[in-house]
Amino acid sequence: MKIGILGSSFNPPHNGHLKISKQAIKIFKLDEVWWMITKQNPLKDTNDYLPFEERIEKINSLIDTQKIKIVHFEDKVQSTYLIDNIKYINQEFSNDSFIFLMGSDSFCEMNKWKNYDEIMHKIPIVIFNRQSSETEVFKLEIAKRYEKFRLNMDTKENIYKKIPSWIFIDDFSENVSSSQLRSN
């Protein structure tokens, strides 16, 4: 199967998560998108979190397609870090092909993630334009370092064939964020 992984705290989940998932299904002909929920983002304050079960309930009420599934591996992996969860997924689901889905706002902070270079070498990345421009994204140190691995829409099928690889989906615009929703 071809599976997209959208990792987030989903605090709370919103239509932007749904829009990224549906567009990824369409563009990359995905069989499923896994919403990989984290109990705690290591870079965020725990005081801002809705209870885990409440976030799961909100996800269930938002999802409107059988192609989107909720997954949670942190208890098995005993880690909240993406790299540890990706290693587990690659080991446990070795017959499937995975891509990691993220908004450009997350990509702009990826250099703060544990072992972010290793992530780039473990799973192809699809970045959806959110609150950044293509120019801003391509100025990032990580984008410069991995420039030769960047695909475009004409070569998007290669995303399953080589790692590292990444693609920027510019014709996507969704500015809603969980942080904005919490502050409202």
Solvent accessible surface area in square Angstrom, and as a share of the most:
residue,aa,sasa,rsa
1,M,109,0.49
2,K,77,0.32
3,I,0,0.00
4,G,0,0.00
5,I,0,0.00
6,L,7,0.03
7,G,28,0.27
8,S,28,0.18
9,S,11,0.07
10,F,0,0.00
11,N,3,0.01
12,P,20,0.12
13,P,14,0.09
14,H,13,0.06
15,N,98,0.50
16,G,1,0.01
17,H,17,0.08
18,L,17,0.09
19,K,85,0.36
20,I,6,0.03
21,S,0,0.00
22,K,81,0.34
23,Q,41,0.18
24,A,0,0.00
25,I,27,0.14
26,K,162,0.69
27,I,23,0.12
28,F,8,0.03
29,K,149,0.63
30,L,3,0.01
31,D,63,0.32
32,E,29,0.13
33,V,0,0.00
34,W,18,0.06
35,W,0,0.00
36,M,13,0.06
37,I,1,0.01
38,T,20,0.11
39,K,83,0.35
40,Q,41,0.18
41,N,39,0.20
42,P,61,0.38
43,L,92,0.46
44,K,95,0.40
45,D,79,0.41
46,T,87,0.51
47,N,131,0.67
48,D,78,0.40
49,Y,37,0.14
50,L,50,0.25
51,P,85,0.53
52,F,43,0.18
53,E,113,0.51
54,E,63,0.28
55,R,4,0.02
56,I,34,0.17
57,E,118,0.53
58,K,77,0.33
59,I,0,0.00
60,N,89,0.45
61,S,99,0.64
62,L,42,0.21
63,I,35,0.18
64,D,94,0.49
65,T,40,0.24
66,Q,160,0.71
67,K,87,0.37
68,I,7,0.04
69,K,77,0.33
70,I,50,0.25
71,V,25,0.14
72,H,47,0.21
73,F,16,0.07
74,E,14,0.06
75,D,89,0.46
76,K,145,0.62
77,V,35,0.20
78,Q,161,0.72
79,S,20,0.13
80,T,48,0.28
81,Y,85,0.32
82,L,28,0.14
83,I,1,0.00
84,D,33,0.17
85,N,3,0.02
86,I,0,0.00
87,K,83,0.35
88,Y,47,0.18
89,I,1,0.00
90,N,51,0.26
91,Q,137,0.61
92,E,90,0.41
93,F,65,0.27
94,S,86,0.55
95,N,149,0.76
96,D,37,0.19
97,S,45,0.29
98,F,15,0.06
99,I,0,0.00
100,F,6,0.02
101,L,0,0.00
102,M,6,0.02
103,G,6,0.05
104,S,0,0.00
105,D,44,0.23
106,S,39,0.25
107,F,1,0.00
108,C,45,0.27
109,E,80,0.36
110,M,0,0.00
111,N,86,0.44
112,K,127,0.54
113,W,54,0.19
114,K,86,0.36
115,N,72,0.37
116,Y,41,0.16
117,D,55,0.28
118,E,55,0.25
119,I,0,0.00
120,M,0,0.00
121,H,97,0.43
122,K,72,0.31
123,I,2,0.01
124,P,6,0.04
125,I,0,0.00
126,V,0,0.00
127,I,0,0.00
128,F,0,0.00
129,N,22,0.11
130,R,27,0.10
131,Q,90,0.40
132,S,16,0.10
133,S,47,0.31
134,E,67,0.30
135,T,86,0.50
136,E,95,0.43
137,V,0,0.00
138,F,47,0.20
139,K,135,0.57
140,L,42,0.21
141,E,111,0.50
142,I,6,0.03
143,A,1,0.01
144,K,122,0.52
145,R,101,0.37
146,Y,9,0.04
147,E,80,0.36
148,K,162,0.69
149,F,50,0.21
150,R,80,0.29
151,L,12,0.06
152,N,79,0.41
153,M,83,0.37
154,D,129,0.67
155,T,52,0.30
156,K,39,0.16
157,E,98,0.44
158,N,51,0.26
159,I,0,0.00
160,Y,54,0.20
161,K,152,0.65
162,K,90,0.38
163,I,84,0.43
164,P,10,0.06
165,S,0,0.00
166,W,0,0.00
167,I,1,0.00
168,F,16,0.07
169,I,1,0.01
170,D,67,0.35
171,D,120,0.62
172,F,6,0.02
173,S,75,0.48
174,E,34,0.15
175,N,80,0.41
176,V,36,0.21
177,S,17,0.11
178,S,19,0.12
179,S,59,0.38
180,Q,89,0.40
181,L,68,0.34
182,R,78,0.29
183,S,96,0.62
184,N,154,0.79
